């Protein structure tokens, strides 16, 4: 579906068969770099915003829709105590300096 990620970081995901109807064009049970799947899901949502109700959640790649494996080194410049890229802008009270 996509032309591929710019730089795959090692984390992979695959679509669970129960949710294939929400993600046309993404093969089930096939491991892909998460960067590629994120691009594919964004493309699906851009092409059909009506699908967003079944796809969107706290994360773009929902843990109930996708299975994950592997790990990725933290990109430079992101806080080391955050586990996901979109966590990097969140600041907990315990992280704030008084």
C-alpha distances in whole Angstrom, upper triangle without the diagonal:
4,7,8,11,15,17,16,19,19,19,16,15,14,14,17,18,20,17,14,15,15,11,10,6,7,10,13,15,13,14,11,13,13,13,9,9,11,9,6,10,11,9,10,13,14,13,15,18,19,17,18,21,20,17,19,22,24,20,17,16,19,21,22,18,17,19,19,21,22,23,23,26,26,25,29,30,29,32,32,33,30,27,24,23,24,27,28,29,31,35,37,41,42,40,42,45,48
4,5,8,11,13,13,17,18,17,15,15,15,15,19,20,22,19,17,18,17,13,13,10,10,12,16,17,15,14,11,11,12,10,7,8,10,7,6,10,10,8,11,14,13,13,16,18,20,18,19,22,21,18,19,22,23,20,16,16,19,21,22,19,18,19,19,20,21,22,21,23,24,22,25,27,26,29,30,31,28,25,22,21,22,25,26,27,29,33,35,39,40,37,39,42,45
4,7,9,12,13,16,17,18,16,17,17,18,22,23,25,23,20,22,21,17,16,13,13,15,18,20,17,16,12,12,13,11,8,11,12,9,9,13,13,11,14,17,16,16,19,21,24,22,22,26,25,22,23,25,26,22,19,18,22,24,25,22,20,22,21,22,22,22,21,23,24,22,25,26,26,29,30,32,29,27,23,22,23,26,27,28,31,34,36,40,41,38,40,43,46
4,7,9,9,12,14,14,13,14,15,17,21,22,25,22,20,22,21,17,17,14,13,15,17,18,15,13,10,9,10,8,6,9,10,8,9,13,13,13,15,17,17,18,21,22,25,22,22,26,24,21,22,24,24,20,17,16,20,22,24,21,18,19,18,18,18,19,17,19,20,19,22,24,23,26,27,28,26,23,20,19,21,24,24,26,28,32,34,38,38,35,37,40,43
4,5,6,9,11,12,12,14,15,17,21,23,26,23,22,24,22,18,19,17,15,17,19,19,16,14,10,8,9,6,5,9,9,8,10,13,13,13,16,18,18,19,22,23,25,23,22,26,24,21,21,22,22,18,16,15,19,21,23,21,18,19,17,17,16,16,14,16,17,15,18,20,19,23,23,25,22,20,17,16,18,21,21,23,25,28,31,34,35,32,34,36,40
4,7,10,13,14,15,17,19,21,25,27,29,26,25,27,25,22,23,20,19,21,23,23,20,17,13,11,12,8,9,12,12,11,13,16,15,16,19,20,20,22,24,25,28,26,25,28,27,24,24,25,24,21,18,18,22,23,26,24,21,22,20,20,18,17,15,15,16,13,16,18,18,22,22,25,22,21,18,16,18,21,20,22,25,28,31,34,34,31,33,36,39
4,6,9,11,13,15,18,21,24,27,29,27,26,28,26,23,24,22,20,21,23,22,19,16,13,9,11,8,10,13,13,12,15,17,17,18,21,22,22,24,27,27,30,27,26,29,28,25,24,25,24,20,19,18,21,22,25,23,21,21,18,17,15,14,11,12,13,11,14,16,16,20,20,22,20,19,16,15,17,20,19,21,24,27,29,33,33,30,32,34,38
4,6,8,9,12,15,18,21,24,26,24,23,26,24,21,22,20,18,19,20,19,16,13,10,6,8,6,8,11,12,12,14,16,17,18,20,22,22,24,26,27,29,26,25,28,27,23,23,23,22,19,17,16,19,19,22,21,17,17,14,13,12,11,9,11,12,11,15,17,17,20,19,21,19,17,15,14,17,19,19,22,24,27,29,32,32,29,32,34,38
4,6,9,12,15,19,21,25,27,25,25,28,26,23,25,23,20,21,21,20,17,14,11,8,8,8,11,13,13,14,17,18,19,20,22,24,24,27,28,28,31,28,26,29,27,24,23,23,21,18,17,16,19,19,22,21,17,17,13,12,9,8,5,7,9,9,12,15,14,17,16,18,16,14,13,12,16,17,17,20,22,24,26,30,29,26,29,31,35
4,6,10,13,17,19,23,25,24,23,27,25,22,24,22,19,19,19,17,15,11,10,7,8,10,11,13,14,16,17,19,20,22,23,24,26,28,29,29,31,28,27,29,27,23,24,23,22,18,18,16,18,17,20,19,16,14,11,9,6,6,5,8,11,12,15,18,17,19,17,19,17,14,14,14,17,19,19,22,24,26,27,31,30,28,31,33,37
4,7,11,14,16,20,22,20,21,24,22,20,22,21,17,17,17,15,13,10,8,6,6,8,11,11,12,14,16,16,18,20,21,22,24,26,27,27,28,25,24,26,24,20,20,20,18,15,15,12,14,14,17,16,12,11,7,6,5,5,6,9,11,13,16,19,17,18,17,18,16,12,11,12,15,16,17,21,22,24,25,29,28,27,30,32,36
4,7,10,13,16,19,17,17,21,19,17,19,17,14,14,13,12,10,6,5,4,5,8,9,9,11,13,14,14,17,18,19,20,23,24,25,25,26,23,22,24,22,18,19,19,18,15,14,11,13,12,15,13,10,8,6,5,6,8,9,13,15,16,20,22,20,22,20,21,18,15,14,15,17,19,20,23,24,27,28,32,31,29,32,35,39
4,7,9,13,15,14,14,17,16,14,16,15,11,11,10,9,8,5,6,6,6,9,10,8,10,13,12,12,15,17,17,18,21,22,22,23,24,20,19,21,18,15,17,16,17,13,12,9,10,10,12,10,6,5,4,6,9,11,12,16,18,19,23,24,22,23,22,22,20,16,14,16,17,19,21,23,24,27,28,32,32,30,33,36,39
4,6,9,12,11,11,14,14,11,13,13,9,8,6,5,5,5,6,9,9,12,11,8,11,14,12,12,16,17,16,18,21,21,21,22,23,19,19,20,17,15,17,17,18,15,13,10,11,10,11,9,5,5,7,9,12,14,16,20,21,22,26,28,26,27,26,26,23,19,18,19,20,22,24,26,27,30,31,35,35,33,36,40,43
4,6,9,7,7,11,10,8,11,11,7,7,5,6,7,8,9,12,11,14,12,9,12,14,12,11,15,16,14,16,19,19,19,20,20,16,16,17,14,12,15,15,17,14,13,9,10,10,9,6,5,7,9,12,15,18,19,23,24,25,29,30,28,29,28,28,25,21,19,20,21,23,25,27,27,31,32,35,36,35,37,41,44
4,6,6,7,10,11,10,13,13,10,9,6,6,9,11,13,15,14,17,16,13,15,18,15,14,18,19,17,18,22,22,21,21,21,17,18,18,14,13,16,16,18,16,15,11,10,10,8,6,5,7,10,13,17,19,22,25,26,28,31,33,30,31,30,29,26,23,21,23,23,24,27,29,29,32,33,36,36,36,39,42,45
4,5,5,9,10,10,12,13,10,9,6,7,10,13,15,18,17,20,18,15,18,20,17,16,19,20,17,19,23,22,21,22,21,17,18,19,15,14,18,18,21,19,17,14,14,13,11,8,9,10,14,17,20,23,25,29,30,31,35,36,34,34,34,33,30,26,25,26,26,28,31,33,32,36,36,40,40,39,42,46,48
4,6,8,9,11,12,15,13,12,9,11,14,16,18,20,19,22,20,17,19,21,18,16,20,21,18,19,22,22,20,21,19,16,17,16,13,13,16,17,19,18,17,15,13,13,10,8,10,12,16,19,22,25,27,30,31,32,36,37,34,35,34,33,30,27,25,27,26,28,31,32,32,35,35,38,39,39,41,45,48
4,5,6,7,10,12,10,11,9,11,13,15,16,18,17,19,18,14,16,18,15,13,16,17,14,15,19,18,16,17,16,12,13,13,9,9,13,14,17,15,14,12,11,11,9,6,9,11,15,18,22,24,25,29,29,30,34,35,32,33,33,32,28,25,23,24,23,25,28,30,29,33,33,37,38,37,39,43,46
4,5,5,7,9,7,8,7,10,12,14,15,18,17,19,16,13,15,16,13,12,16,16,13,15,18,17,15,17,16,12,14,15,11,11,15,17,19,17,15,13,13,14,12,9,10,13,16,19,22,24,26,29,30,31,34,35,33,34,34,33,30,27,24,25,25,27,30,31,31,35,36,39,40,39,42,45,48
4,6,6,10,10,11,10,14,15,18,18,21,19,21,19,15,17,18,14,13,16,15,12,14,17,15,13,15,13,10,13,13,10,11,14,17,20,19,16,15,15,16,14,11,13,16,19,23,26,28,29,32,33,33,37,37,35,36,36,36,32,29,27,27,26,29,31,32,32,36,37,40,41,41,43,46,49
4,6,10,9,11,11,15,16,17,17,19,17,18,17,13,14,15,12,10,13,13,9,10,14,13,11,12,11,7,9,10,7,7,11,13,17,15,13,12,12,14,12,9,12,15,18,21,24,26,27,30,30,30,34,34,32,33,33,33,29,26,24,24,23,25,28,29,29,33,34,37,38,37,39,43,46
4,6,6,8,9,13,13,15,14,16,14,16,13,10,12,12,9,7,11,10,7,9,13,12,11,12,12,9,11,12,10,8,12,15,17,15,12,11,12,14,13,10,11,14,17,20,22,24,24,28,28,28,31,32,30,32,32,32,28,25,22,22,22,25,27,28,29,32,34,37,38,37,39,43,45
4,6,8,10,14,14,16,15,18,17,17,15,12,14,14,10,10,12,11,8,11,13,11,11,14,13,11,13,15,13,12,15,18,21,19,16,15,16,18,17,13,14,17,19,22,25,26,27,30,31,30,34,35,33,35,35,35,31,29,26,25,25,28,30,31,32,36,37,41,42,41,43,46,49
4,6,9,13,12,14,13,16,15,16,13,11,13,12,9,10,13,11,9,13,14,12,13,16,16,14,16,18,16,14,17,20,23,20,17,15,17,19,19,15,15,17,19,21,23,25,25,29,29,29,32,34,32,34,35,35,31,29,26,25,25,28,30,31,33,36,38,42,43,41,43,46,49
4,6,10,9,10,10,12,12,13,10,8,11,11,8,9,12,11,10,13,15,14,15,17,18,14,16,18,15,13,16,18,20,18,14,12,14,16,16,12,11,14,15,17,20,22,22,26,26,26,30,31,30,32,32,32,28,25,23,23,23,26,28,29,30,34,35,39,40,38,41,44,47
4,7,6,9,10,13,14,15,12,10,14,14,11,12,16,15,14,17,19,18,18,20,21,17,19,21,18,16,19,21,23,20,17,14,16,17,16,13,11,13,15,17,19,22,23,26,28,28,32,33,32,33,33,33,30,27,24,25,25,28,30,32,33,36,37,41,42,40,43,46,49
4,6,9,10,14,14,16,14,12,15,16,13,14,17,17,16,18,21,20,20,22,21,18,19,20,17,15,18,20,22,19,17,14,14,14,14,10,9,10,13,15,18,21,22,26,28,28,32,34,32,33,32,32,29,26,24,25,25,27,30,32,32,35,36,40,40,39,42,45,48
4,7,10,13,14,17,15,13,16,18,16,16,20,20,19,21,24,23,23,25,25,21,22,23,19,18,20,21,22,20,18,15,15,14,14,11,9,9,11,12,15,19,21,24,26,27,31,33,31,32,31,31,28,25,23,24,25,27,30,32,32,35,36,40,40,39,42,45,48
4,6,10,12,14,12,11,15,16,14,15,19,19,18,21,23,23,23,25,25,22,23,24,21,19,21,22,23,20,18,15,16,15,16,13,10,10,11,12,14,17,19,23,24,25,29,31,29,31,30,30,28,24,22,23,25,27,29,31,32,35,36,40,40,38,41,44,47
4,7,9,12,10,10,13,15,14,15,18,19,18,21,23,23,24,25,26,23,23,24,22,19,21,21,22,18,17,13,15,14,16,13,10,9,9,9,11,14,15,19,21,22,26,28,26,28,26,27,24,21,19,20,22,24,26,28,29,32,33,37,37,35,38,41,44
4,6,8,7,7,10,11,11,13,15,16,16,19,20,21,22,23,25,21,21,24,21,18,19,20,21,17,15,12,15,15,17,14,11,11,10,10,11,13,14,17,19,19,23,25,24,26,25,26,23,20,18,18,20,22,23,26,27,30,32,36,35,34,36,39,43
4,5,5,7,9,10,11,13,15,16,17,19,20,22,23,24,25,22,22,24,22,19,19,20,20,16,14,12,15,15,17,15,12,12,10,10,10,11,10,14,15,15,19,21,20,22,21,23,20,17,15,15,17,19,20,23,24,28,29,33,33,31,33,36,40
4,5,5,6,9,10,10,12,14,15,16,18,20,21,21,23,20,19,21,19,16,16,16,16,12,10,8,11,12,15,13,10,10,9,10,10,11,10,13,14,14,18,20,18,20,20,20,17,14,12,12,14,16,17,20,21,24,26,30,30,28,30,33,37
4,6,5,6,9,10,11,12,14,16,17,18,20,20,23,20,19,22,20,17,17,17,17,13,11,10,14,15,18,16,13,14,12,13,13,13,11,14,14,13,17,18,17,19,20,21,18,16,13,11,13,16,17,19,21,24,26,30,30,28,30,33,36
4,5,5,6,9,10,11,12,14,15,17,18,19,22,19,18,21,20,16,17,18,19,15,12,11,15,16,18,16,13,14,13,14,15,15,14,17,18,17,20,22,21,23,23,25,22,19,16,15,16,20,20,22,24,28,30,33,34,32,34,37,40
4,5,5,6,8,10,10,12,14,15,16,17,19,16,15,18,16,13,14,15,16,12,9,8,11,13,15,12,10,12,11,13,15,15,15,18,19,18,22,23,22,24,24,24,21,18,15,15,16,19,20,22,23,27,29,32,33,31,33,37,40
4,5,5,6,9,10,11,12,14,15,15,18,15,14,17,15,12,12,13,14,10,7,7,11,13,15,13,11,14,13,15,16,16,15,18,17,17,20,21,19,21,22,23,19,17,13,12,13,16,17,19,20,24,26,30,30,28,30,34,37
4,6,5,6,9,10,10,12,14,15,18,15,15,18,17,14,14,16,17,13,10,10,14,17,19,16,14,17,16,18,19,19,17,20,19,18,21,22,21,23,24,25,22,20,16,15,15,19,19,21,23,26,29,32,33,31,33,36,39
4,5,5,6,9,10,11,12,14,16,13,13,17,15,12,14,16,17,14,11,10,14,16,17,14,13,16,16,18,20,20,20,22,22,21,25,26,24,27,27,28,24,22,19,17,18,21,22,24,25,29,31,35,36,34,36,39,42
4,5,5,6,9,10,10,11,13,10,10,13,12,9,10,12,14,11,8,8,11,14,15,12,12,15,16,18,20,20,20,23,22,22,25,26,24,26,27,27,23,21,17,16,16,19,21,22,23,27,29,32,34,32,34,37,40
4,5,5,6,9,10,10,13,11,10,13,13,10,10,13,14,12,8,10,13,16,18,15,15,18,18,21,22,22,21,23,22,21,24,24,23,25,26,27,23,21,18,16,15,19,20,20,22,26,28,31,33,31,32,36,38
4,5,5,6,9,10,13,11,11,15,15,12,13,16,18,16,12,13,16,19,20,17,17,20,20,23,24,24,23,26,25,24,27,27,26,28,30,30,26,25,21,19,19,22,24,24,26,29,32,35,37,35,36,39,42
4,5,5,6,8,10,8,9,12,12,10,12,15,17,15,12,12,15,18,18,15,16,19,20,23,25,25,25,28,27,26,29,30,28,30,31,31,28,26,22,21,20,23,25,25,27,30,32,36,37,36,37,41,43
4,5,5,5,8,6,6,10,10,8,9,13,15,14,10,12,14,18,18,15,16,20,21,24,26,26,26,28,27,26,29,29,27,29,30,30,26,25,21,20,18,22,23,23,24,28,30,33,35,34,35,38,41
4,6,6,9,9,9,13,14,12,12,16,18,16,13,15,17,21,22,19,20,23,24,27,28,28,27,29,28,26,29,29,27,30,31,32,28,27,23,21,20,23,24,24,26,29,32,35,37,35,36,39,42
4,6,9,9,10,14,15,13,14,18,21,19,16,17,19,23,23,20,21,24,25,28,30,30,29,32,31,29,32,32,31,33,35,35,31,30,26,24,23,27,28,28,29,33,35,38,40,39,40,43,45
4,5,6,8,11,12,11,13,16,19,18,15,17,18,21,21,18,20,24,25,28,30,31,30,33,32,31,34,34,32,34,35,35,31,30,26,25,23,27,28,28,29,33,35,38,40,39,40,43,45
4,5,6,8,10,10,10,14,17,17,14,16,17,21,20,18,20,24,25,28,30,31,30,32,31,30,33,32,30,32,34,33,30,28,25,23,21,24,26,26,26,30,32,35,37,36,37,40,42
4,5,7,9,10,11,14,18,18,15,17,17,21,20,18,20,24,26,29,32,32,32,35,33,33,36,35,33,34,36,35,31,30,27,26,23,26,29,28,28,32,33,36,39,38,39,42,44
4,6,6,6,8,12,15,15,13,14,14,17,16,14,16,20,22,26,28,29,29,32,31,31,34,33,31,32,34,33,29,27,24,24,22,24,27,27,27,31,32,35,37,36,37,41,43
4,5,5,5,9,12,12,10,12,12,16,15,13,16,20,21,25,27,27,27,30,29,28,31,31,28,29,31,30,26,24,21,21,18,21,24,23,23,27,28,31,33,33,34,37,39
4,6,6,9,12,13,12,13,12,16,15,13,16,20,22,26,28,29,29,32,30,30,33,33,30,31,32,31,27,25,23,22,20,22,25,24,24,27,28,31,33,33,34,38,40
4,6,8,12,12,11,12,10,13,11,10,13,17,19,23,26,27,27,30,30,30,33,33,30,31,32,30,27,25,22,22,20,22,25,25,25,28,29,32,34,34,35,39,41
4,7,10,9,8,8,8,11,10,8,11,15,17,20,23,23,24,27,26,26,29,29,27,28,28,27,24,21,19,19,17,19,22,23,22,26,27,30,32,31,33,37,39
4,7,7,6,8,8,11,11,11,13,16,17,21,23,23,23,26,25,25,28,27,24,25,26,25,21,20,17,17,14,17,19,19,19,23,24,27,29,28,30,33,35
4,5,6,8,7,9,10,10,12,15,16,20,22,22,22,24,23,24,27,26,23,23,24,22,19,17,15,15,13,14,18,18,17,20,21,24,26,25,27,31,33
4,7,9,7,10,11,12,13,16,16,19,21,20,20,22,20,21,24,23,20,20,21,19,15,14,12,13,10,11,14,14,13,16,17,20,22,21,23,27,29
4,5,5,8,10,11,11,13,13,16,18,17,17,19,18,19,21,21,18,18,19,18,14,12,10,10,8,10,13,14,14,17,18,22,23,22,24,28,30
4,6,9,11,10,10,13,13,16,18,18,17,20,19,19,22,22,19,20,21,21,17,15,11,11,10,13,15,16,16,20,22,25,26,25,27,30,33
4,6,9,7,7,9,10,13,15,15,16,19,18,19,22,23,20,21,21,21,17,15,12,12,12,14,17,18,19,22,23,27,28,26,29,32,35
4,5,5,6,9,10,14,16,17,18,21,21,22,25,25,22,23,23,21,18,15,13,14,13,15,18,19,19,22,23,26,27,27,29,33,35
4,5,5,6,8,11,14,15,17,20,20,22,25,26,23,23,22,21,17,14,13,15,15,16,19,21,20,23,23,26,27,26,29,33,35
4,6,8,10,14,17,19,21,24,24,26,29,30,26,26,26,24,21,18,17,19,18,19,23,24,23,26,26,29,30,30,32,36,38
4,7,10,14,17,19,20,24,24,25,29,30,27,27,27,26,22,19,17,19,18,20,23,25,24,27,28,31,32,31,34,38,40
4,6,10,13,15,17,21,21,23,26,27,25,25,25,24,21,17,16,17,18,19,22,24,24,27,27,31,31,31,33,37,40
4,7,11,13,16,19,20,22,26,27,25,25,24,23,20,17,16,18,19,20,22,25,25,27,28,31,31,30,33,37,40
4,7,9,12,15,17,19,23,24,21,22,21,20,18,14,13,15,17,18,20,23,23,25,26,30,29,28,31,34,38
4,7,10,14,16,18,22,24,21,22,20,20,18,14,14,16,18,19,21,24,24,27,27,31,30,29,32,35,38
4,7,10,13,15,19,21,19,20,18,18,17,13,13,15,18,19,20,23,24,26,27,30,29,27,31,33,37
4,7,9,12,15,18,16,16,14,15,14,10,11,13,16,16,17,20,21,23,24,27,26,24,28,30,34
4,6,9,12,15,13,14,12,14,13,10,10,11,14,15,15,18,20,22,23,26,25,23,26,28,32
4,6,9,12,11,12,10,13,12,10,11,11,15,15,14,18,19,21,22,25,24,22,25,26,30
4,6,9,7,8,7,10,9,9,9,9,12,12,11,14,16,17,19,22,21,18,21,23,27
4,6,6,9,9,12,11,11,10,9,12,13,11,14,16,18,20,23,23,20,22,24,27
4,6,9,9,13,13,14,13,11,14,14,12,14,17,18,20,23,22,19,21,22,26
4,7,9,12,12,14,13,11,13,13,10,12,14,15,18,20,20,16,18,19,22
4,6,9,8,10,10,8,10,9,6,9,11,12,15,18,17,14,16,18,21
4,6,6,9,10,9,11,9,6,9,10,10,12,15,14,10,13,15,18
4,6,8,10,11,13,10,9,12,12,12,14,16,15,12,15,16,20
4,7,9,11,12,9,9,11,11,10,11,13,12,10,13,15,19
4,6,8,9,6,6,9,9,10,10,14,13,11,14,17,20
4,7,9,7,8,12,11,13,13,17,16,15,18,21,24
4,6,5,7,10,10,13,14,18,18,16,19,22,25
4,5,6,8,10,13,15,19,19,17,19,22,25
4,5,6,8,11,14,17,18,16,18,21,24
4,6,5,8,10,14,15,13,15,18,21
4,6,8,11,14,14,12,14,16,20
4,6,10,13,14,12,12,15,18
4,7,10,12,10,11,14,17
4,7,8,6,7,11,13
4,5,5,7,10,12
4,5,5,8,10
4,6,8,10
4,7,10
4,6
4
